């Protein structure tokens, strides 16, 4: 497939074409694969999974999230009502 063709189409995370989601941007960061409402749901789900976990452990996990995608770490921290120390916020 020619590289020009990739600019008009979108690949899913598994490499399959996804013409139904033209809003998806092809970048290395995970949250670019979702629309804003899907991102918020992802943040809320991650936060719900960490409910009741001591803040020290949550902050360590936010460091890992921040390394993968700073926006993901920020979104999860916000959903938890915490400051993302990994980002210096």
SVG drawing of the C-alpha trace seen along z (x, -y; Angstrom):
<svg xmlns="http://www.w3.org/2000/svg" viewBox="-19 -22 27 28">
<polyline fill="none" stroke="black" stroke-width="0.4" points="0.0,0.0 1.3,-3.4 1.9,-6.0 -0.4,-8.4 -3.3,-6.0 -2.7,-6.0 -3.4,-9.7 -7.0,-9.2 -7.7,-6.2 -7.3,-5.3 -5.8,-2.2 -7.2,-0.8 -4.7,0.1 -4.5,3.6 -3.7,2.3 -7.1,2.9 -8.7,0.2 -11.4,-1.8 -13.3,-4.0 -16.0,-4.6 -13.8,-6.7 -12.2,-9.4 -11.6,-11.5 -8.9,-9.2 -5.4,-10.6 -2.4,-8.3 0.1,-9.1 2.0,-7.1 -0.1,-8.2 -2.9,-6.0 -5.6,-8.6 -5.5,-9.8 -7.4,-6.6 -10.5,-7.9 -13.0,-10.7 -13.3,-13.0 -16.3,-11.2 -14.5,-7.9 -11.4,-9.4 -13.4,-10.5 -15.0,-7.1 -11.5,-5.5 -10.3,-7.9 -13.3,-7.2 -13.0,-3.5 -9.3,-3.6 -10.1,-5.8 -12.9,-3.4 -10.5,-0.5 -8.2,-2.3 -10.8,-3.3 -9.7,-2.5 -6.0,-2.1 -3.7,-4.2 -2.7,-7.5 1.0,-6.6 0.4,-3.6 -1.9,-5.6 0.8,-8.2 3.3,-5.5 0.9,-4.3 0.3,-7.8 4.1,-8.0 3.8,-4.9 0.7,-6.4 2.6,-9.7 5.5,-8.0 3.0,-6.3 0.9,-9.4 0.9,-12.5 -2.7,-13.3 -3.8,-9.9 -2.2,-10.4 -3.7,-13.8 -7.2,-12.5 -7.0,-9.6 -5.7,-11.9 -8.5,-14.4 -11.1,-11.6 -9.7,-10.5 -9.7,-14.1 -5.9,-14.1 -3.0,-16.1 -0.8,-14.3 2.6,-14.6 4.3,-13.0 3.5,-16.1 4.6,-18.4 1.0,-19.6"/>
</svg>
